[in-house]
């Protein structure tokens, strides 16, 4: 039976998002979630996460593009507010990233996870996939080495092959763009003895009119043998919707994953959710 990790991103970004993910974890409809530990909501939501963490991978959603930094970042975030993705991309392309500053921020976000849950994360990934970008990945490696986590966590590789992306026929441009920026990330992880997924899907256009139930089977096409699918569930939250690119579609994702259509799809496709430890290394 083909198995895959289904990871709900953005835990602690808001109460509405945390509530939806906690609901899915309690129903065992996702097998992983990654937390934004620089969010004010993190220390509030973390104790509730402990109650459902025993049957899922819990990780850190490293963040450089949303909210406030936990460290003093005089070059990247001099006001304390993290930059937009566009600004990060410009710095990546110009090779003008303050790597030591980013590494310190990453260490603080991982430390905040440990304070909230009382343990190390199972894995590391990144909001808007920045952790895999050139320059940022060097900061990630420095942070993991400094914390002694390099061989004790797995790290999300947000890239997949062009053929697999084409087979899914959904947000291919976005997926190819991320794959291009993440080129060389997987070999760099392997060189350092850091485990990672093989196969990645879940890119969507975040359009309110799309049918997420119809889109989801596409994520399972051309799946890798250690396949990881990201999702972005949430409950309705009109106060944040305009600031959240996925705000309009989060309730649709939650409704599908929490309903009966999702286990029916898994049964029809002869697929099953899994934790990373249960998949081929």
C-alpha positions, -999 to 999 in steps of 0.1 A, spaced: 0 0 0 16 34 -10 21 55 21 29 92 23 34 119 49 6 145 50 19 176 68 -3 205 79 18 237 76 16 269 96 5 256 131 3 286 155 1 312 127 -34 319 142 -59 303 166 -81 294 136 -53 275 119 -41 258 151 -77 247 159 -81 232 125 -48 213 126 -55 201 162 -88 187 150 -72 169 121 -45 155 143 -71 142 168 -89 125 139 -56 112 125 -62 128 92 -27 143 90 5 126 100 27 157 106 24 194 114 50 222 114 48 251 139 57 288 134 73 293 167 80 331 162 42 336 163 26 350 195 1 321 193 28 294 197 32 293 234 -6 294 238 -12 266 213 18 244 221 3 227 253 -27 216 232 -4 201 207 11 179 233 -22 160 237 -21 148 200 16 147 193 21 110 200 9 98 166 23 125 143 56 141 135 59 176 149 84 200 135 95 237 131 82 258 102 113 281 100 101 316 91 118 345 76 89 362 58 60 365 83 56 383 116 84 394 139 118 380 144 129 365 177 164 378 175 179 412 167 183 412 129 199 445 121 205 437 85 175 416 75 148 429 98 160 462 114 125 471 126 119 437 140 94 428 113 105 401 89 107 410 52 84 399 24 92 368 3 100 392 -26 127 409 -5 142 376 5 143 364 -31 161 395 -42 187 390 -15 190 353 -25 196 362 -61 220 390 -53 238 367 -27 234 394 -1 220 374 28 233 379 64 239 341 70 251 344 106 221 366 115 197 341 99 214 311 116 209 328 150 172 335 142 167 298 132 184 286 164 160 308 184 130 295 166 141 259 172 147 268 209 112 283 211 99 249 199 117 231 227 104 255 253 69 250 241 69 212 238 97 203 261 115 183 234 134 185 201 115 187 168 110 156 146 117 176 115 125 210 100 108 228 71 103 264 61 75 289 55 74 295 18 102 270 15 129 296 22 150 271 42 161 254 10 171 286 -9 208 292 -16 224 311 13 195 304 36 203 267 36 238 275 48 222 293 78 200 262 83 230 239 84 249 262 108 219 263 131 215 225 131 252 220 137 252 245 166 222 227 182 235 192 175 204 183 155 219 176 121 216 138 123 186 137 147 159 154 126 147 151 90 144 181 68 118 188 41 131 190 5 105 211 -13 117 201 -48 105 173 -71 115 163 -106 101 182 -136 84 150 -147 66 145 -114 55 181 -113 42 179 -149 23 147 -141 3 166 -114 -7 195 -137 -14 218 -108 5 250 -99 34 236 -120 50 270 -124 52 276 -87 65 240 -81 91 244 -108 102 278 -94 107 263 -59 125 233 -74 149 256 -92 157 275 -61 161 243 -41 185 228 -67 214 211 -49 196 211 -15 190 173 -14 227 164 -21 238 190 5 215 173 30 228 138 22 264 151 24 257 161 60 239 129 69 206 147 72 176 126 62 149 141 39 118 131 20 119 119 -16 90 133 -35 71 164 -27 36 178 -36 8 200 -24 13 232 -44 -20 248 -51 -31 282 -65 -50 291 -33 -81 301 -53 -113 301 -34 -133 286 -64 -111 256 -68 -123 221 -57 -97 209 -32 -113 175 -31 -107 172 -68 -72 185 -66 -59 163 -38 -56 131 -59 -31 149 -82 -7 152 -52 -4 114 -52 6 111 -88 43 103 -95 48 99 -58 83 93 -44 91 63 -22 93 87 8 66 111 -4 55 142 15 24 163 8 19 196 24 -15 211 32 -28 243 46 -60 237 66 -77 263 88 -110 275 101 -128 306 88 -110 337 101 -121 369 83 -98 390 104 -67 374 89 -79 364 54 -66 394 36 -31 391 51 -30 353 45 -24 341 9 -41 308 17 -68 323 39 -97 318 14 -89 281 8 -80 269 43 -116 261 54 -120 241 22 -89 221 29 -100 214 65 -135 204 55 -122 179 29 -96 164 52 -120 162 82 -149 147 62 -156 113 48 -144 120 13 -108 119 24 -106 84 38 -127 72 9 -101 87 -15 -73 69 4 -92 36 2 -99 41 -35 -62 49 -43 -50 22 -19 -29 48 0 -23 55 36 -8 82 58 25 75 75 51 91 97 86 96 83 101 68 104 77 43 87 89 51 51 120 40 32 152 59 41 
